[in-house]
């Protein structure tokens, strides 16, 4: 018979839960813990800040441009309504009618045939019988 292997108990070698860790086991500096130091982070931060300020300027310019275009289109619309009041009114009525038909068509259900109503009635009757007979 081969000899039994002896195993060591790992619980004796490892720390228990909530056991105090000696100060010598705790390393204070990041270099000692294995995290590489990063010396050029100030330069990277200044570059990122410069990019952020450039992006802020671009966004402000785009917002101002959008505002100007919106004001221009509103004034153009007002002028069109003043010059062509009847055709503007008819256009708005046509658009409102199209939107109304689109909304009404989406909500309405097609009419059900007599067959479908009868089938649903029979299905409800069978369901009531099953509930009554506990099937």
C-alpha positions as CSV (number, residue, x, y, z in Angstrom):
1,X,0.0,0.0,0.0
2,X,1.4,3.4,-0.9
3,X,2.1,5.8,1.8
4,X,-0.5,8.6,2.4
5,X,0.4,12.1,1.4
6,X,0.6,14.5,4.3
7,X,-1.0,17.8,3.7
8,X,-0.5,20.9,5.6
9,X,-3.3,23.0,6.9
10,X,-3.4,26.3,5.1
11,X,-5.6,27.9,7.8
12,X,-2.7,27.9,10.2
13,X,-0.5,29.9,7.7
14,X,-3.1,32.5,6.6
15,X,-4.6,35.4,8.5
16,X,-8.1,35.0,10.0
17,X,-11.0,37.3,9.2
18,X,-10.9,40.5,11.2
19,X,-7.4,39.7,12.5
20,X,-5.1,42.8,12.8
21,X,-2.5,43.2,10.1
22,X,1.0,44.2,11.2
23,X,2.2,47.7,10.1
24,X,5.2,46.2,8.3
25,X,2.9,44.4,5.9
26,X,1.2,47.6,4.8
27,X,3.2,49.6,2.2
28,X,2.5,53.3,2.2
29,X,3.8,54.5,-1.1
30,X,2.3,53.6,-4.5
31,X,5.7,52.6,-5.9
32,X,6.2,50.0,-3.2
33,X,2.7,48.5,-3.8
34,X,3.4,47.9,-7.5
35,X,1.5,50.8,-9.0
36,X,3.9,52.6,-11.4
37,X,4.3,56.3,-10.7
38,X,3.0,58.8,-13.2
39,X,5.1,61.9,-13.4
40,X,3.5,63.6,-16.5
41,X,-0.1,63.9,-15.3
42,X,0.1,67.7,-14.9
43,X,0.9,68.1,-18.6
44,X,-1.9,65.7,-19.6
45,X,-4.3,67.6,-17.3
46,X,-3.4,70.9,-18.9
47,X,-3.8,69.5,-22.4
48,X,-7.2,68.1,-21.4
49,X,-8.2,71.5,-20.0
50,X,-7.2,73.2,-23.2
51,X,-9.2,70.7,-25.2
52,X,-12.3,71.2,-23.0
53,X,-12.1,75.0,-23.4
54,X,-11.8,74.6,-27.2
55,X,-14.9,72.3,-27.1
56,X,-16.8,74.8,-25.0
57,X,-16.0,77.6,-27.5
58,X,-17.2,75.4,-30.4
59,X,-20.4,74.5,-28.6
60,X,-21.1,78.1,-27.8
61,X,-20.5,79.1,-31.4
62,X,-22.9,76.3,-32.6
63,X,-25.6,77.3,-30.1
64,X,-25.4,81.0,-31.3
65,X,-25.6,79.9,-34.9
66,X,-28.6,77.7,-34.2
67,X,-30.3,80.6,-32.4
68,X,-29.7,82.9,-35.3
69,X,-31.1,80.4,-37.8
70,X,-34.2,79.8,-35.6
71,X,-34.9,83.5,-35.3
72,X,-34.4,83.9,-39.1
73,X,-36.8,81.0,-39.8
74,X,-39.4,82.4,-37.4
75,X,-39.3,85.8,-39.1
76,X,-39.5,84.2,-42.5
77,X,-42.5,82.2,-41.4
78,X,-44.2,85.4,-40.1
79,X,-43.5,87.2,-43.4
80,X,-45.0,84.2,-45.4
81,X,-48.1,84.2,-43.3
82,X,-48.5,88.0,-43.8
83,X,-48.0,87.8,-47.5
84,X,-50.1,84.6,-48.1
85,X,-52.7,84.3,-45.3
86,X,-55.2,82.1,-47.1
87,X,-52.7,79.5,-48.5
88,X,-51.0,79.5,-45.1
89,X,-54.3,78.7,-43.4
90,X,-55.1,76.0,-45.9
91,X,-51.6,74.5,-45.4
92,X,-52.1,74.4,-41.6
93,X,-55.6,72.9,-42.0
94,X,-54.2,70.2,-44.3
95,X,-51.4,69.3,-41.9
96,X,-53.8,69.2,-39.0
97,X,-56.2,66.9,-41.0
98,X,-53.4,64.6,-41.9
99,X,-52.2,64.3,-38.3
100,X,-55.8,63.7,-37.2
101,X,-56.4,60.9,-39.7
102,X,-53.1,59.4,-38.8
103,X,-53.9,59.4,-35.1
104,X,-57.5,58.2,-35.6
105,X,-56.4,55.4,-38.0
106,X,-53.9,54.1,-35.5
107,X,-56.5,53.9,-32.7
108,X,-59.4,52.4,-34.6
109,X,-59.8,48.7,-34.9
110,X,-61.2,47.0,-38.0
111,X,-64.8,45.8,-37.6
112,X,-65.1,42.3,-36.3
113,X,-67.1,39.8,-38.3
114,X,-70.0,37.8,-36.9
115,X,-67.8,34.7,-37.0
116,X,-65.2,36.2,-34.7
117,X,-67.8,37.4,-32.2
118,X,-69.5,34.0,-32.2
119,X,-66.1,32.3,-31.7
120,X,-65.3,34.6,-28.8
121,X,-68.7,33.9,-27.2
122,X,-68.2,30.1,-27.5
123,X,-64.6,30.4,-26.1
124,X,-66.0,32.4,-23.1
125,X,-68.7,29.8,-22.6
126,X,-66.2,26.9,-22.6
127,X,-63.9,28.8,-20.2
128,X,-66.9,29.4,-17.8
129,X,-67.7,25.7,-18.0
130,X,-64.1,24.7,-17.2
131,X,-64.0,27.0,-14.3
132,X,-67.3,25.7,-13.0
133,X,-66.2,22.0,-13.4
134,X,-62.6,22.7,-12.2
135,X,-61.0,21.1,-15.3
